[in-house]
Amino acid sequence: MDLTVHGLWTENFTAPWPASRCPVPRSPSITGIFALHWPHVFQRLQVHGDAHNEWFWGEGWRFHGGCSEALDDQVGFFHLAVDLKDMHD
């Protein structure tokens, strides 16, 4: 089977909403994770340059992981998505 993960939506019952009000610590560069686990998406985005690739994944973190109580950073957020995919694929 070739499972695709569309996204990971985390929960936080104490943080403010909308997510734009949550503190969002970003990892300086996490493109290695994406190049390894999502090469087709990474390559498509790379056509537009590194800045676009960082922006795309940063938005995923900002909107879906930034307010997470259980995940402290972008790397943990995307590693969890990869682990869940691998566990069920």
SERO-4910 file (N, C-alpha, C, O; in steps of 0.05 Angstrom, whole numbers):
BEGIN
 pado doro    nc1    nc2    nc3   cac1   cac2   cac3    cc1    cc2    cc3    oc1    oc2    oc3
  Met    A     17    -23      0      0      0      0     18     25      0     40     24     10
  Asp    A      8     46    -11     23     71    -12      6     93      1     -9    107    -13
  Leu    A      7     95     27     -9    113     43      1    142     39     25    147     40
  Thr    A    -18    160     36    -11    189     34    -23    203     58    -47    198     65
  Val    A     -7    219     72    -17    234     94    -23    262     84     -6    277     74
  His    A    -49    270     86    -56    297     77    -48    318     97    -39    340     90
  Gly    A    -50    311    122    -43    331    143    -46    319    171    -57    298    174
  Leu    A    -35    333    190    -36    325    218    -48    349    233    -36    371    233
  Trp    A    -71    345    245    -84    367    260    -82    360    290    -93    340    299
  Thr    A    -68    377    304    -63    372    333    -84    387    349    -98    405    339
  Glu    A    -85    380    375   -105    393    393    -91    409    414    -69    403    423
  Asn    A   -104    431    422    -94    447    445   -119    461    456   -132    477    443
  Phe    A   -125    454    481   -149    465    493   -144    490    509   -163    503    519
  Thr    A   -119    498    512   -113    521    529   -102    545    513   -101    567    524
  Ala    A    -93    541    489    -81    563    473   -102    580    459   -125    571    455
  Pro    A    -95    604    452   -114    622    438   -120    612    410   -104    597    398
  Trp    A   -142    621    400   -150    615    373   -157    642    360   -171    657    374
  Pro    A   -151    649    337   -140    632    316   -110    625    320    -97    637    337
  Ala    A   -101    606    304    -73    596    307    -53    618    304    -31    616    314
  Ser    A    -60    639    290    -41    661    286    -33    674    312    -13    689    313
  Arg    A    -48    669    333    -41    681    360    -24    662    376    -15    670    398
  Cys    A    -19    638    367     -2    619    382     27    625    377     34    634    354
  Pro    A     44    621    396     73    624    391     82    602    372     74    579    375
  Val    A     97    609    352    104    590    331    135    589    328    146    603    311
  Pro    A    148    573    345    177    570    341    182    554    316    171    532    313
  Arg    A    198    564    298    204    549    273    232    539    274    250    552    283
  Ser    A    236    515    263    263    504    260    276    518    236    263    524    216
  Pro    A    302    523    238    315    538    217    313    525    190    308    539    170
  Ser    A    317    499    188    315    486    162    307    457    167    321    442    181
  Ile    A    285    449    155    276    422    158    272    408    131    258    388    129
  Thr    A    284    420    111    279    409     84    289    381     80    279    367     63
  Gly    A    309    373     96    319    345     94    298    324     99    297    304     86
  Ile    A    280    330    119    258    312    125    240    309    101    231    287     94
  Phe    A    234    331     88    215    331     66    227    318     41    214    304     27
  Ala    A    253    324     36    266    312     13    266    282     15    264    268     -5
  Leu    A    269    272     40    270    243     44    243    230     43    239    209     31
  His    A    223    241     57    198    228     61    176    237     41    157    222     36
  Trp    A    178    260     29    159    270     10    174    280    -15    171    304    -22
  Pro    A    190    263    -28    207    273    -50    191    285    -73    200    305    -85
  His    A    168    274    -79    152    284   -102    142    312    -96    142    329   -114
  Val    A    133    317    -71    124    344    -64    148    363    -62    147    386    -72
  Phe    A    169    354    -50    193    371    -47    204    380    -74    210    403    -78
  Gln    A    206    361    -93    216    367   -119    199    387   -134    208    405   -148
  Arg    A    173    383   -132    154    402   -145    157    430   -134    157    450   -149
  Leu    A    160    433   -108    163    459    -96    191    471   -101    194    495   -103
  Gln    A    211    453   -104    238    462   -107    241    478   -134    260    494   -137
  Val    A    224    472   -153    224    487   -178    223    517   -173    234    533   -188
  His    A    208    524   -152    205    553   -145    226    563   -126    226    587   -118
  Gly    A    245    546   -117    267    554   -100    263    546    -71    242    539    -62
  Asp    A    285    548    -56    286    541    -28    266    557    -11    253    546      7
  Ala    A    264    583    -17    246    600     -1    217    590     -3    203    591     17
  His    A    209    582    -27    181    573    -30    177    547    -15    156    543     -3
  Asn    A    197    529    -16    195    503     -2    192    508     28    175    496     41
  Glu    A    209    525     39    207    532     68    181    544     75    169    538     96
  Trp    A    171    562     58    145    575     63    122    554     64    106    555     82
  Phe    A    122    536     44    100    516     42     99    499     68     78    497     80
  Trp    A    122    488     76    122    471    100    118    488    125    105    478    144
  Gly    A    127    512    125    123    530    148     94    536    152     84    538    175
  Glu    A     79    540    130     50    545    132     36    520    144     17    523    160
  Gly    A     44    496    136     32    472    147     36    471    177     17    464    192
  Trp    A     59    478    186     65    479    215     49    501    229     37    497    250
  Arg    A     49    525    217     36    548    229      6    543    233     -6    549    254
  Phe    A     -7    532    212    -36    528    214    -45    503    228    -67    502    238
  His    A    -28    482    228    -37    456    238    -21    446    262    -31    429    277
  Gly    A      2    457    267     18    447    290     26    468    310     33    461    332
  Gly    A     25    493    302     35    514    319     22    517    346     35    526    365
  Cys    A     -3    509    349    -17    511    375    -17    484    390    -31    481    410
  Ser    A     -2    465    381     -2    439    393      9    440    422     30    453    427
  Glu    A     -4    426    440      7    424    467     28    402    469     46    403    486
  Ala    A     25    382    452     42    358    454     68    360    438     88    346    444
  Leu    A     69    377    418     92    379    400    105    407    403     91    427    400
  Asp    A    130    408    409    144    433    415    154    447    391    158    471    391
  Asp    A    159    432    369    172    445    346    164    433    320    150    412    319
  Gln    A    172    445    299    166    437    272    177    409    266    163    393    253
  Val    A    201    404    274    213    378    269    197    355    281    191    335    268
  Gly    A    189    358    307    173    338    320    146    334    306    136    312    304
  Phe    A    134    356    298    108    355    284    109    338    258     93    321    254
  Phe    A    129    344    242    131    330    216    142    301    220    135    283    205
  His    A    159    297    241    167    269    247    143    252    256    142    229    248
  Leu    A    125    264    271    102    249    279     85    241    255     75    219    254
  Ala    A     81    259    236     67    253    212     80    230    197     66    212    187
  Val    A    106    231    194    121    209    181    118    183    196    113    162    184
  Asp    A    120    184    222    118    159    238     90    147    235     87    123    233
  Leu    A     69    164    236     42    153    232     38    141    205     25    120    202
  Lys    A     49    154    184     47    143    157     61    116    156     49     97    145
  Asp    A     85    115    166    100     90    165     87     68    181     87     44    173
  Met    A     74     74    204     60     55    220     36     42    206     30     19    210
  His    A     23     58    189     -2     48    177      1     42    147    -18     34    134
  Asp    A     25     45    136     29     40    108     37     11    103     42      3     80
***
